[in-house]
Amino acid sequence: MSEGVRTALTDAVTADSAGPGFSADVGHELRTSLNGVLGMLDLVLAGALEPGQRELLQLARSSSAALRGLVLGATDPAPTAAAPATDGPPRGIDPVAQTVPAACLGRGRRVMLVEDHPVNRTLAQRVVERAGFEVVAAEDGVVALEHLAAPAARFDVVLMDCHMPRLDGLEATRRLRALEAATGAAPVPVLALTAHASAAERTACLAAGMDDFLPKPYTPTELLAMIERHLPCGPASPQAIAHESSEPQPKAAEDESLARIDMAALQELRDALGEDLTEIVNHFLDQLDEQVQGIGSALAAGDVQAAGRQGHALKGSAGNLALAGLAALAAELEQMGKRGELEAARSRYRALQSAAAQTVSRLGAMGYSARAA
């Protein structure tokens, strides 16, 4: 993408002169459309294709991914950590099959999907169904509540778009929570899907009674990982929307989640870089222990801002190598540094140490290792 186009798009989505709400509205529409384009390309690339078809689709996916990065940077001043964007799943690797643990497949779980955009509704439904779930789809909050309030209704999770006609996701969630309270029903997890990724949007989702939050455009890996967090077969973790817990999370299941590697993205890097990837990963491992210790030293000295800055650096290097769990945890520490949450960061640092050790172990099993000093 040329610098001129990049500057023009950035100016467009950040322009104040166009009136209040212009930036948010443009960002919302760009995110919504990109979510459908990238998601559908991922699904097609995961299937059987002729070499020529795959090459053309990979080019389309690469261009779309570049635009995704620009849109996220221009419309989200404080993005949340997520699995790194890739140019698509490599040959023979299904991003859905790579993400969902076998224990979750074919277990008759039901998902209520609420999404007004037809392409994004189809995308999410295909991804979730391919993971072994039964999906009931609704185009707005009114239809969703009709399903959820039915006497025989049983849903394990609700995927809720936030901005829809007739009844939006926030109000639909508030009404669902009121219904559950009135009937004594167990609360069903409600997971927000939104093209607005601001802190204000997160706060509004939490206040409405939602349990988690995923900004668009998302990948199949990210969507299914969020669902896993709220099902019994998924890893134990705090609500991703809140990021408020300062308690240590010692369970092995969470350690494994925090050390998660996006295998599809790593394979894509291997295909693109060949043997150079080994050198890059090994260099990262050379520096990892020093980086983690640096964060610990800053926290011990009471300098949570310095720890946050070092967390930012680790987030970038880990994310670039598809080390999604480690990157996400480093991003948490970065945000705690910005908010001045010293005790919360000290507590979370223990999880960072465990995640780093788990990551080293997993990369070692793949043949990567720190070089001898």
C-alpha positions in Angstrom: 0.0 0.0 0.0 1.5 3.4 -1.0 2.2 6.0 1.6 -0.3 8.3 0.0 -3.1 5.8 0.3 -2.1 5.0 3.9 -2.1 8.7 4.9 -5.4 9.4 3.2 -7.1 6.5 4.9 -5.6 7.4 8.3 -6.7 11.0 7.8 -10.2 9.8 6.9 -10.8 7.6 9.9 -9.3 10.2 12.3 -10.8 13.4 10.9 -12.4 15.6 13.4 -13.5 18.2 10.8 -16.1 15.8 9.5 -18.2 16.1 12.6 -18.7 14.2 15.8 -18.8 10.5 15.4 -17.4 10.4 11.9 -14.2 8.6 12.9 -16.2 6.0 14.9 -18.7 5.4 12.2 -16.1 5.0 9.4 -14.0 2.7 11.7 -17.1 0.6 12.4 -18.0 0.1 8.8 -14.4 -0.7 7.8 -14.0 -3.2 10.6 -17.4 -4.8 9.8 -16.6 -5.3 6.1 -13.0 -6.5 6.7 -14.3 -9.1 9.1 -16.4 -10.7 6.4 -13.6 -10.5 3.7 -10.9 -11.9 5.9 -13.0 -14.6 7.5 -14.4 -15.9 4.2 -10.9 -16.0 2.7 -9.7 -18.0 5.7 -12.5 -20.5 5.3 -11.8 -21.0 1.6 -8.1 -21.2 2.1 -8.6 -24.0 4.6 -10.1 -26.2 2.0 -8.8 -28.1 -1.0 -7.6 -25.8 -3.8 -5.6 -25.9 -7.0 -2.1 -24.4 -6.7 -3.0 -21.4 -8.9 -6.2 -20.7 -7.0 -4.4 -20.9 -3.6 -1.8 -18.4 -4.8 -4.4 -15.9 -6.0 -6.4 -16.2 -2.8 -3.2 -15.9 -0.7 -2.5 -12.6 -2.5 -6.0 -11.4 -1.7 -5.6 -12.5 1.9 -2.2 -10.7 2.2 -3.6 -7.5 0.9 -6.6 -7.7 3.2 -4.4 -8.4 6.2 -2.3 -5.4 5.4 -5.4 -3.2 5.3 -6.6 -4.8 8.5 -3.4 -3.7 10.3 -3.8 -0.2 9.0 -7.5 0.1 10.0 -6.8 -1.3 13.5 -4.0 1.1 14.0 -5.9 4.1 12.7 -9.2 3.4 14.5 -8.1 1.9 17.8 -5.7 3.9 19.8 -5.3 1.2 22.5 -5.9 -2.1 20.8 -6.1 -5.3 22.8 -3.7 -8.1 22.3 -4.9 -10.8 20.0 -3.6 -13.5 17.9 -1.3 -11.9 15.3 -2.8 -11.3 11.8 -1.4 -13.7 9.2 -1.7 -14.0 5.4 -4.0 -17.0 5.8 -3.9 -20.6 6.8 -1.1 -22.7 5.2 -1.8 -25.6 2.9 -3.4 -28.5 4.8 -4.0 -26.6 8.1 -7.6 -25.9 9.1 -7.6 -22.9 11.5 -10.7 -24.3 13.1 -9.4 -27.8 13.7 -6.1 -26.4 15.0 -7.9 -24.2 17.6 -10.6 -26.3 19.2 -9.6 -29.1 21.6 -10.9 -32.5 20.8 -12.9 -32.6 24.1 -15.1 -29.8 22.7 -16.0 -31.4 19.4 -19.3 -33.2 18.8 -20.6 -32.6 22.3 -24.0 -31.2 21.3 -23.3 -27.7 22.6 -25.6 -24.9 21.3 -24.6 -21.4 20.4 -26.9 -18.5 20.0 -25.4 -16.2 17.3 -26.8 -12.7 17.0 -25.4 -10.7 14.1 -27.2 -8.3 11.7 -24.6 -8.2 9.0 -25.4 -11.2 6.7 -21.8 -11.9 5.6 -20.5 -11.8 9.2 -23.4 -13.9 10.4 -22.6 -16.5 7.8 -18.9 -16.4 8.6 -19.4 -16.9 12.3 -21.9 -19.6 11.8 -19.7 -21.6 9.5 -16.7 -21.3 11.9 -18.6 -22.3 14.9 -20.5 -25.2 13.2 -17.2 -26.6 11.8 -16.0 -26.7 15.4 -18.8 -29.1 16.2 -21.4 -26.7 17.7 -25.1 -26.4 16.9 -25.8 -22.8 15.9 -29.1 -20.9 16.1 -28.7 -17.5 14.2 -30.7 -14.3 14.7 -30.4 -11.0 12.9 -31.2 -8.7 15.8 -31.8 -8.7 19.6 -35.6 -9.0 19.2 -35.3 -12.4 17.4 -32.5 -13.5 19.8 -34.6 -12.9 22.9 -37.5 -14.8 21.4 -35.2 -17.9 21.1 -33.6 -17.3 24.5 -36.9 -16.9 26.3 -38.5 -20.0 24.9 -39.5 -22.5 27.6 -37.3 -25.3 26.2 -34.4 -23.0 25.3 -30.9 -24.3 26.2 -27.8 -22.4 25.0 -24.3 -22.8 26.2 -23.1 -19.4 25.0 -24.4 -16.4 23.2 -22.3 -14.5 20.5 -23.8 -11.0 20.5 -23.2 -8.2 18.0 -23.4 -4.9 19.8 -24.9 -2.6 17.2 -28.0 -3.8 15.4 -31.3 -2.4 14.3 -34.5 -2.8 16.3 -32.7 -4.0 19.5 -29.0 -3.7 19.9 -26.8 -6.2 21.7 -26.4 -4.1 24.9 -30.1 -3.8 25.5 -30.7 -7.4 24.5 -28.2 -8.5 27.1 -29.7 -6.3 29.8 -33.1 -7.9 29.1 -31.7 -11.4 29.1 -30.0 -10.8 32.5 -33.3 -9.5 33.9 -35.2 -12.5 32.6 -32.6 -14.9 34.1 -32.9 -13.1 37.4 -36.7 -13.3 37.4 -36.8 -17.0 36.5 -33.8 -18.1 38.5 -32.1 -19.5 35.4 -28.3 -19.8 35.4 -26.7 -16.9 33.5 -25.5 -18.0 30.0 -22.2 -16.4 28.9 -22.8 -13.5 26.5 -19.7 -12.7 24.4 -19.6 -9.4 22.5 -18.7 -9.1 18.9 -18.2 -5.5 17.9 -16.6 -3.2 15.3 -16.0 -0.6 18.1 -12.9 -1.5 20.0 -12.7 1.5 22.4 -12.4 1.3 26.2 -15.8 3.0 26.4 -17.3 0.2 24.4 -15.8 -2.4 26.7 -17.1 -0.6 29.7 -20.6 -0.5 28.2 -20.5 -4.2 27.4 -19.4 -5.1 30.9 -22.1 -2.8 32.5 -24.8 -4.5 30.3 -23.9 -7.9 31.7 -21.7 -9.3 28.9 -18.8 -11.7 29.9 -16.2 -11.2 27.1 -15.4 -8.9 24.2 -13.9 -9.5 20.7 -13.3 -6.6 18.3 -13.8 -7.0 14.6 -12.2 -8.0 12.4 -11.4 -11.3 14.2 -10.0 -14.6 13.0 -11.5 -18.0 13.5 -8.8 -18.7 16.0 -9.7 -15.7 18.1 -13.4 -16.4 18.0 -13.1 -20.0 19.0 -10.5 -19.2 21.7 -13.0 -16.8 23.3 -15.7 -19.4 23.2 -13.4 -22.0 24.8 -12.7 -19.7 27.7 -16.4 -19.8 28.7 -17.1 -23.5 28.3 -16.1 -26.2 30.8 -13.7 -27.8 28.4 -11.9 -24.6 27.9 -8.9 -23.3 29.9 -9.6 -21.4 33.2 -9.0 -17.7 32.8 -10.4 -14.4 34.1 -13.1 -12.6 32.1 -11.2 -11.1 29.2 -13.4 -8.0 29.1 -12.6 -6.9 32.6 -8.8 -7.4 32.9 -9.2 -6.5 36.5 -8.2 -9.5 38.5 -5.1 -9.2 40.5 -5.2 -12.7 41.8 -2.5 -15.2 40.6 -3.9 -17.9 38.3 -1.8 -21.0 39.2 -3.8 -23.6 37.3 -1.9 -25.6 34.7 -4.8 -25.1 32.3 -4.3 -21.4 32.3 -0.5 -21.7 32.1 -1.1 -23.7 28.9 -3.5 -21.1 27.5 -1.1 -18.2 28.3 1.7 -20.1 26.4 -0.6 -20.7 23.4 1.2 -20.6 20.0 -0.9 -19.9 16.9 0.3 -22.9 14.9 -1.3 -21.7 11.7 0.5 -18.4 11.9 3.8 -20.0 12.8 3.5 -22.4 9.9 2.9 -19.4 7.6 6.0 -17.7 8.9 8.0 -20.9 8.3 6.7 -21.1 4.7 7.7 -17.5 4.1 11.0 -17.4 5.9 12.3 -20.9 5.6 15.4 -21.6 7.7 15.6 -17.9 8.6 12.7 -18.4 11.0 14.9 -20.8 13.1 17.5 -18.1 13.5 14.9 -15.5 14.4 13.1 -17.7 17.0 16.4 -18.7 18.6 17.4 -15.1 18.9 14.1 -14.4 20.6 14.8 -17.2 23.0 18.2 -15.7 23.7 16.6 -12.5 24.8 13.4 -13.9 26.5 14.9 -14.6 30.0 16.5 -11.1 30.1 13.2 -9.5 29.1 11.2 -11.3 31.7 13.8 -10.6 34.4 13.8 -6.9 33.4 10.1 -6.6 33.9 10.5 -8.3 37.3 13.3 -6.0 38.3 11.2 -2.9 37.4 8.2 -4.3 39.5 10.5 -5.0 42.4 11.7 -1.4 42.3 8.1 -0.2 42.3 8.3 1.2 38.7 5.2 -0.2 37.1 5.4 2.3 34.2 8.9 0.9 33.3 7.5 -2.6 33.6 4.7 -1.7 31.2 7.1 -0.3 28.7 9.1 -3.5 28.7 5.8 -5.4 28.5 5.1 -3.5 25.3 8.4 -4.6 23.8 7.8 -8.2 24.7 4.3 -8.0 23.3 5.6 -6.9 20.0 8.4 -9.5 19.7 6.2 -12.4 20.9 3.3 -11.4 18.7 5.5 -11.2 15.6 6.4 -14.9 16.1 2.8 -16.1 16.7 3.4 -16.6 20.4 -0.2 -15.4 21.0 -0.5 -16.3 24.7 2.8 -14.7 25.8 2.0 -11.6 23.7 -1.5 -11.3 25.3 0.0 -11.5 28.8 2.7 -9.0 28.0 -0.1 -6.7 26.7 -1.9 -7.0 30.1 1.2 -5.9 31.9 1.6 -3.0 29.5 -1.9 -1.8 30.2 -1.4 -2.2 34.0 1.7 -0.1 33.6 -0.2 2.7 31.9 -2.9 2.5 34.7 -0.3 2.5 37.5 -1.5 -0.9 38.9 1.6 -2.0 40.6 0.2 -4.8 42.8 -1.9 -6.2 40.0 1.1 -6.2 37.8 3.3 -7.9 40.4 0.7 -10.6 40.8 0.3 -11.1 37.0 4.1 -11.3 36.7 4.1 -14.8 38.2 1.9 -15.9 35.3 4.3 -14.3 32.9 7.2 -16.3 34.3 5.2 -19.5 34.0 4.0 -18.6 30.5 7.6 -17.9 29.4 8.8 -21.2 30.7 6.0 -23.0 29.0 6.7 -21.2 25.7 10.4 -22.2 25.9 9.4 -25.8 26.5 6.9 -25.8 23.6 9.3 -24.2 21.2 12.0 -26.6 22.3 9.8 -29.5 21.4 9.6 -28.0 17.9 13.4 -27.9 17.6 14.0 -24.3 18.6 16.4 -23.3 21.4 18.4 -20.5 22.8 21.9 -20.4 21.4 24.8 -21.2 23.7 26.3 -18.1 25.4 
